[in-house]
């Protein structure tokens, strides 16, 4: 009688492979988590050094507005007369407990982050939706018609998307849809009447889309969404161009794989090959670059929010820079550094689960 049991050697080898694979994943997660701390430290240190390059923040902001005695009093009260290393270590200690300092008008930077962070988050989510909705389908189309005129047009479109400055794209969108066509508002997160109504809601989140839905007023929802269209397009197309090129390149690479050739030999239509067989493997690189795109979105949010007067962290950051309020600038940039580092960590873990090759 033939022995159908698995040989002990095969069983042992299988268990070793599984164990090493599991250990490889958790080792990768641990390494990526530990890398968050030096990443944030480098970014925070860079901002601290740059903010001190022109002297202490009090002199930079209020020099010429106060008498020398008043200026010195403010400097000593803020502790900027102490050695730079002492200031740096105290600053790291405050950040570790969530204290990002205070603005020149004695407003905690943490309160500023809570008040305006929801607006930037809302804009970033809308921009990612635009990037996925535009970049992925067009990338698949470009791969399906590769080396033809349609592919050339889409590649030029992708280059224009990520090469055009965000503020310039925003001005063009405002000119076309607001000035010429008059179908969309030019600026703001909502109309003044709607904004007042949303801010009066009990437990307002600061994310107007959520607050408008909670209000149950269709007019509020329509107004908030109409104000979000142009800023989302201006910022989302920046990332859509990157997604388009990535999807196109990876779908073309997948279409040359042996299993695709086997499906093609069985008479599967080219459109189905692209939409069904080559689509999912091509999305893995998209996941791996989302973390980098989040950093790009946050950077682009400064110009987008300023262009459309979208009162988020980017808009406030520009206002603090104009006021030379370097403590506030330092706090906002430090928070953005933490967000970018955490986003990259989460994206790396997702990519490791999707594609085991990432772990090694």
N, C-alpha and C positions, 0 to 999 in steps of 0.2 A: 504494500500500500504506500502511495506517495505521501510524503510528509508535507502538509500544506502550511505548517507553522512558519512564522518568520524566523530566519536564522538569527541566533543570538548576536552574531557580529553585526548584522544589519540593524537590529534593534538598538544596540549600543551606539552605533554610528548615528542613527537617526536622533537618538536622545541627545547626543553631544551637539549635533547641528542645531537642534531646537534650543538647547540651553545656551549655546554660544550666540544664537540669533537674539534670544531674549536679553542676554547680558549686553549684547552690542547695542540694542535699542536703549536700555536704561543708562548705559555708559554715555551714549550720545546725548540723551536728555540731560544728564548731570553736567556734562561738559558745556553744553549750550547754555544751561542755566547759570553756571559759574561765570561764563563769559559776559553775562549781563553787567556784572559789577565793574570790571575794568572798562567796558565800553562806556557806561554812564560816567565813570570817574574821569575818563579822558575828555569826554565832551564837556562835563561840568568844569573841569580844570581849565580847558581851553577858553571857555566863556569867561571864567573868573579872571584869567590873565588878560584877555582882550579888554574886559571892562575896566581893568586897573591900568591899562597902558597909558591912558591920558590923565592919570592921577586918581584921587578918591572921587567917588560918585557925587558927593556933596559939592565939591568945588566945580566939577564938570557941569552940574545942573544949575547951581545957584551963584556961581562966581560972577561978580559984577552986579548982582542984585542985592547983596548984603554987605555990610561993613566988614572989614577984616576981623574985628572982634566977634561979631555975630557968626561969621563963617567958621572961625576957629571953635566957637562954642558948639556949633552944630556938628563939626567934625569929631570933636572929643566925645560928644554925647552918643554919636553913632559908632564910636570905637575905631574910626579910620586913621587915628594917629598912632595906632599900635603897629608893630612889625607885620609885614605882609604875610609871613608864614603863620603867625598867630591868627590873623584875620581869615586866612584860608582854612585852617583847621577848624576854627569856630563855624565857618560857613558850611563845611562838610558835616559837622555835627548837627547843625540846624536842619539841613536838608534830610539827614537820616531820620529825623523825627517829624518830617513834614512841614517844617517852618521855612518858607521861601523868602522871608523878609517882609519889609513894608515899603510902600511907595512913598514918594515925597510928600504926599498929603496924608500920611499916616494911615493908609489903607492896607490891610494885610494882603500880600500878593496871593495867598491861598484863597481869599474871598474873590479876588479878580478871576482866578482860574476856575472857581466853581460857577461864577456868574456868567462867564463868556465861553467856557469850555464846551457846553452843550451845543452852541451855535457852530463851532468849528467841527465838532463830531458829526453834526447833522450834514454839513456841507461835504465832509469827507465821504460819508456814506453815499450821498447822492452822486458824488463824482465817481466813486467806484462802480455804482450801478450803471452810469453812462459808459464807463470804460469797458465793462463786461458786455453791455448790450451792443456797443458799436465795434469794439476791437475783435471779439471772438467770432461773431458771424462773418464779418468782413475778412478776417484772416482765413477762415475756411473757404470762402468764395475765392479769394486770391490763390489759395492752393489748388482749388479745383480747376481754375482757368490759368494755371501757371504758364509763364512765357508767352502769354497773349496780351492783347491791348488792355483787357480788363485788369489783368494782374499788374501791368505797368501803372495804370491809373490809381489803383489801390495802394501800391507801394509809394507813389508820390504823395498820396493823401496821408499815409502814415508818417512820412518824413515831415510834412507840413504840420501835422498834429503835435509832434514832440519837439519841433524846432521853432515853432511860433511862440514868442513870449506870451505868458498868460494874460498880462495886462493888455497887450495888443489884441489878442483874441477876444477879450472881454469888451474892449471898445468897439470892435467890429460887430460883435453880436448885439450890443446896445444900439449901434447905428442902424442895423438892418431891422431888428425885431421891435425896437422901441421907438426909434425916430421915424424910419421910413414906413414900416407896417403898422406900428402902434398897437401891437397885440400883447406885448409883455411889459411889465414895469421895468424901469431903468435901475432902481437901487432899493436897498433895504431888505429886510427879512419878511416884512408884512406891511400892509397899510397902517397908518397911525391909529385908526379906529380899531382895527383888528388886533394890533400889538397891545393896545391898552386893555382890551378885553381878555387877551391871553394871559397877560401879566396879573390880572385880577383873579384868575382861577385859583381855587384852593389846591395847594400842592403842585404848583406849576413847576415843570421840569426844566424850563429854559430851552427845550427842544420843541420848536413851534409845531412841527408836524404831529408829534405825540399830543401836545396840548390842544391843537385844533381838533384832532380826532376825539379827545376826551370831552371837548366842549359839546360835541354832537351837532355843531352848526356847519352845514355844508358850505356856507359862504366863507367861513373862516378857513376851511380846508382848501377850497379853491384859491383863495387869496394867497395862502402860504405856499401852495405848490406853484402858483404862477410866478411868485417872487424867486423861487428856488431854481427855475428852469435855466436861466442864462448863466448864473454863477456855476451851476453844476456842469453845464456844457463847456464853459471856458476851462474849468479845472479838469473835468473828466476826459476831454479830448486829448489832453496832454498825455495821460496814461493809456488811452485807447490806441494811440499810435504804436506804443511799445507792445501792447498785447497783440495788435494786428500782425506785426512783424514776427513775433514769437510763434503765434499760432500757425502762420503761413509756413515758416521754416520747419516747424516740427511735424505738421501734417504732411508736407512734402517728403520729409525723411521717413515718416511712418508708412507712406504709400509705397515705398521701395522695399519694405520688409517682405520676407518670404511668405508669411501667412496672408498678406494682402495679395501677393501674386497668385497664391492658391485660390483665394476667393474670386479673383478676377478670372482665373481659368475656368471656374465653375459658372461663369456668366453673370456674376453680380455686377450691377450697373455702377459706373464710376461715382455717381451722386450718392448712392447708398454706401459705397466704400468710404467716402469722405465723411458722411454724416454719422455713420454707425461704427465702423471699424477703426478709422484713423482719428476720430474726434477725441475720445477719452485719453489715449496716451499722450496726445498733444497738449492736454491741459496740465500735466505734471509740471512743466517748466513755468507755467503761469503761477502756480501755487508758490514755487520757490522764489519768485521775484516780487510777490505781493508785498513782502516786508520792505523791500527797497522802494516800491511805489508808494507805500504809506509815508515814508520819509519825504518823497518827492511831493506828495499831496499836501503834507503839512507845510513844506516850504512854499509851494505854490499858493497855499491858502492865504499867506500874507498879502501877496499881490492881488489875488482874486477878491478877498474881503475888502481891501482898500479900494479897488476899482468899483465894486458894487455896493460899497458902504454896508457890507454884511458885518454886523457888530459881533465878531467872534474874537478869538485870541489873536489871530493874525492882524485884525484891524486894531486891536488894543496895543499890540506889539509895535505897530507903526506909530501910533499916537505916543507911546512911551519913548520911542526913539526920538521923535520930534521934540519932546519935552526934556530929553536927555536924562530921563529917569532910569539910570542904568541898573538900579537894584531890581526894579520891576522887570526890566528886560532880562536880567540874569535869571530871575525866578521862572519866567515863562519859558525861556530856552531850556532851563534845567528840566522842567516838567516835560517838554517836548522830547528831550533826550531820553527820558525814562520811558515815554510812550513808544518811541521808535524802537528802543532796545527790547521792550516786552513784546511788541508786535513781531519783530524779527524772530524772537524765541518761539512764539506760538506758531508762526508760519513754518519755521524749521521743523518743529515737532510734527505738524500736519504732513509736511513733505516726507518725513521719515516714515510715517505710517503708510503713506500712499506708495512710496517707492523705496524699498529696503536698501537699494544701492546708495542712497544718501547717507546712511549711517556709517559707511566705511570710507 
